[in-house]
């Protein structure tokens, strides 16, 4: 006699969301993975701003280098964020954020205060990933709730939302997050890099400044870019009040940062140095002094190895005592490059 159905047994060691949100320890692991989708801005192959121009040249086939020589294509886009070539997968991040927000209430061995803070942080991340996609693609679908995997094909064919609608959504989510985020990180050994009020306010200011810019504020170049109903994705009427909203958000961000102890970096020394040297040290220290007061949001696990590798001055093996094959020196300009330019007198 044969069976007419499959055995409904879940194999051992298979994680389910019921298990993930069964206790604080598992939920915390899931919570931290939501930060793991953030861009690696210090990685030269992930940050288009580091190698996407013409000021640096290398034989490497990094995506930024390919973009700078005109290899971008709509068939297989460079720096795309979806499909098999996707890098950061912000769409997956948004889905995971929604899962977290829907299930965190199931965790019983947590205080309500801690849940409230985690929820605020995930809302911040949700707003950030929407903004990241907005900068990359312009109008995008707002992913406020997840679509069930069992839905039919028609249900998953969601339309893009207009830029103004996406901006309004991001700002509303950030306003919710700011309410319950801490003003500063106190457990620095464990929590540096996590969201705070100044960080969320900073992002809100950036979003509103983007919204006020001529790129998406009355830009007639995109007048023919419309949805199926014929409505332009980008507002075609310039709105000067957007700059007022952006300025107010910037003031709020500055005030919250000052209240949290953030200030412009100031180099201090007991030595009598010139103003010029102090200015140089201010500029240097603002970048190199770890977790200084000017940093509003830093990455706790930055991938700086490639940019450091590319910045070292190359030393011949006979002087270094070991192979320098791993030192690329793409950003370290040799003296020969300076010598090939004519001086004002026309001599080398």
N, C-alpha and C positions, 0 to 999 in steps of 0.2 A: 504494500500500500504506500503510495507516494504522498509527500506533503504538498500543500497548496500555498505555502507562504514561507518567508525566511525567518530564521530565529532572530528575535529582537533582543540581542545581547550586545552591550558595548564592551569592547575588549579592555583589558586592564591597561593602565598607564596611558590612556587617551584622555587628554585634557578637555573638559567641557566648561562652558561658562558657569554652570552650577558649581563646579569645583573651584574655578577662578575666584568667584565671589562668595565662597563659603567661609573664608576667614581673611583677616587683615593681611597676613603675610603674602598670600597669593594675590590679593587685590593690589598690594603695593608693587609687586613685580609687573603686573599689567599696567599700572599707573605710570611707572617709569619708562615703559616701552613707548608711551605716547610722546615723551620728550625725545626718544630715539629717532623720530622721523625728521627732526629739525635739520636744516641744511648745514653742511660743513663749510662754513665761509672761509676757513683758513686753508682749505685744500685747493691747490691750483687747478685740479681737474674738475672740481665741483663748482667753483666760484668763477663765473664768466668774467667778472671784473678784473681778475688777476692776469689772465692771458688772452682775453678776447679782443684786445686792441692791437696796435702795431708797435707799441713801445718795447715789447719783448719778443724775441724770436728764438725758436728752437726747432730741432729736427723732430721733436716728439709729435705724435699725432693726437695730442689732447683735443678734446672737443672744442675748447676755447680757441685753440690755434686753427682748427678746421673752420670754425665760424669766421675768424678774421680774414681768411683767404677766400671767402665766398662759397663755401661748400654746404651752406644751409639748403635744405630742400623740404618741401611739404610732404613728400612721399615718405621720408625717413628723417624727421626733424632732429636736429642736434639740440641737446638739453631738453628733450621731451620728458614729460612726467607721467606717462601712461604706457601701458603695454609692456612687451618684453624689454624694450629699451628704456623703460622708466627708471629714474634715478632715486628720487626721494619718496615716491609714492604717497603724496599728500592726500589722494583720494582714499587710500587705505587708512591713513591716519585719521581722517574725518570719520570713517566708518567705526574705527576703534574708539574714537572719542565718544561717539553716540552710544556705543555698546556700554562704555564705562558709565556714562551719565544715566543710562536706563537701569543698570544693575548694581550700582554702588550701594543703594539702599538695602540690598540683601545682606550685606556684611554686618554681622552682629557684634563682633569683638572690637568695635571702633567707637570712639566718642562722636557725638553729633558735630562738635566743633571741628574735629579733624576731617570728617566727611565734608563739611561745608567748605573747608579750605581746599581740599582736593577737587571738589566740584568746580570751585572758582578757577583753579589752575587749569583744569581741562577745558573750561569754557574759553579761557585765554588762548590755549593752544588751538582750539577749534576756530577761533577768530583769526589767529595767525595763519593757519593753513589755508583758510579762505582767502586771506589777503595775498599770500604767496601765489596762489593760483590766479588771482585777479591780476597781479602784476605780470604774470607770464602770458596769460591768454585773454585778458580783458573780461568781457561778460562770461560768467560761468554759472552753472546751476548751483543754487544754494542747497547745501546738504544738511538740512536741519534735522531730519529723521532718516533712518536707514530704510532702504527698500528691501523687502524680504527676498531671499534668494529663490523662493518658490513663485515669485510673481512672473506673469507672462511677458513676452517680448515687448508688447505695446506699453506696458506699465513702466518699463525701465528706460524707455525713450523719453527722458525728461528734457525740457527745453532750457536753454540758457536764460538767466535773469539779467535784466539791464544793469549797467554799472552802478547807477544810483541806488537801485534796490539792493545790490550786493553790499555797497558801502553802508547803507542804513542798517542792514542786518549785522554786519561786522561790528559797527559802533554800538548797537543795542546789546550784543553779546558781551562786548568789552565793558560796558557800563554795569552789567550784572556781575561780571568778574571782579571789577575794581572794588565793589562793595565789600567783598569777603576775602580779599587777598591781604596778606600781612604787609605792613609798610616797609619792612626790611627783613633780611635773613639774619637770624640770630645764631642758629646752629650752623656756622660756616663750614665746619668739617664735613657735614652731611648734605647740606641743602643749597650750596652755592650753585647758581644757574637756574634755580626754580623761580617761578613767576612771583612778582610783588606788585603792589599798587603802582609805583613809579614805572615799572616795565610795561604794565598794561596801559597806563596813561600815555606813555611814549608811543606805543603802537597805535593808539587811538589818534594821536596827533599826526602821525605819519599817514594814516588812512585818510583823514580829512584833508590833509595837505595834497595828497594824491588826487582826491576827488575835486579839489578846487583848481587844479592845474589845467592849463589850456589843452592838455592831451585828451581829457575826458569831460571838459566843461565847455560845451558849446562848440565842439570841434566838427566843422562841417565836412571835413575830409571823410568822415565815417557816416555821412547822412544816408548812404545807400545800404549800410550794414544793418539789416532789420530782422526781426523775428518773422514767423509765419503770418502774423497779423499785420505786418508792415510797420511796426513800431521800432524806431531806431534803438539799438542797444545802448548807444551813447547819446546823452542829452544834447539836443541841438540848440538849446537856448542858454546863453551864458548867464550864470548866476553869481553875482559878486558877493552875495551873502555867504557863499561857501568859504571864502577867505576869512570872513569874520568867525565862522565856526572853527576853522582850522587854527586861527590865532588864539581863540579862547581855549582850545584843547592844548595848544602848546604852553600857554600860561599855566593851565592846570597841571600839566606834566612837569613843568619846571618847579612849581610850588611843592608838589608831592615829592619830587626828587630832593629838594632842599630840606624838607621836613624829615626825610629818611636819612639825611647825612651826606647826600651826594653834592659835590662841588667840583669846580674846575681844578685840575691837578696843579699843584704848586710845588716846585722843587725847593727844598730847604737844605742849607748847608752852613757850617760854621766858617767856611772859607769866604774870603772877600773876592767874589767873582764879578765879572762885567755883566751888564744887563743883557748883552747879546748872548753870552754863555748861559745865563740863567734861562733865557727864552728858549734856547736850544734844548736845555735839559728838561724844561717843561714839556716841550713837544715830544721829546724822547720818552720821558717817564710816563706820560699819559698812555703810551702804547705798551711799554715794556714792564712797568711796575705792576706786578700781578695784583688783581683785585683792588686797585686803588680807588679812591673816592669818586673819580670821574666816571668810572664804569657803572652804567646803569644795568646793563644785562650782558653778562659774559658767559662763555661756554665752559662748563666744568670739565669737559673732555675734548679739547680742541685737537684738530688734526693738523698740527703745524709742521710736521716733519718734512713735507714736500717743499713748502716755501722756505724753510731753513736750509734744506739741501740745495735749493736753487740759488740761495743768496750767498753761500760761502764762497770766499775767494779760492780759486783752484790752486793747489800746491803740487808741484811736480813730485812724482814718487821718490826721486832721489833725495829730496829734502824732507819729505814727511816721514820717511821710514816705512811707509805702508802704502797700499794701493789707495788712490783717491778716486777710483772708478765710480763710487757712489755719490760723489760731489759733482753736481751738474753745473753750478755757477752761471745759470742763465741770467740771473739778475745782477751778477757781479761783473761790471764792465771792466775789461782790461785797459791798461794804459794805452795800448796800441789804438784803441778806438778813439781816444782823445787826440792822439797824435796825427790821425789822418785828416783832421779838420784844419782848415787854414785859419791862421790868426788874423787880426785886423790889418796886419802888415803884409798878408799874403804869403807867409812862409809857414812851413810845417814845424 
